[in-house]
């Protein structure tokens, strides 16, 4: 499964700020439609308010099937310190840093010779400060918009385990995950 380009890409993601990065077979990723039910509780406030979040992003069964049509994934994580477990500002700063890393990775993938890939981030899209969905406008940056792992039904806790990473990285830290899915021979 590992080629030179894979190791070069893994190292590049680390250079750009990921805490850890590893390739895993997509077959080792647990997908569960129950994550869409969690989205529907709207705990994050984005349900129906972001083009890349449910229900607007698409049906869970189709999205899980799309993700499962890929062969392997580059899983990456960011880990940031917090002042304490109530440091909401620190959590938001860490989420923004994770989003910036995902956007850098999009640029790297476009520069490379990767004809087909699917990138999934942490939480909502985060490209725009406020999604155009909130004002009933079309997506401003469809070429940059990013759905989350959970939107596609990925169990991130089990994904971390499959990638040899910790889901929780200690007291007073926050961890975010992203992944890029690839097909063999593409």
Secondary structure as GFF3:
##gff-version 3
##sequence-region A 1 186
A	DSSP	alpha_helix	4	15	.	.	.	ID=ss1
A	DSSP	beta_strand	20	25	.	.	.	ID=ss2
A	DSSP	three_ten_helix	26	28	.	.	.	ID=ss3
A	DSSP	alpha_helix	34	40	.	.	.	ID=ss4
A	DSSP	alpha_helix	60	68	.	.	.	ID=ss5
A	DSSP	beta_strand	72	81	.	.	.	ID=ss6
A	DSSP	alpha_helix	88	111	.	.	.	ID=ss7
A	DSSP	beta_strand	117	120	.	.	.	ID=ss8
A	DSSP	three_ten_helix	132	135	.	.	.	ID=ss9
A	DSSP	three_ten_helix	150	152	.	.	.	ID=ss10
A	DSSP	alpha_helix	156	162	.	.	.	ID=ss11
A	DSSP	beta_strand	173	182	.	.	.	ID=ss12
###
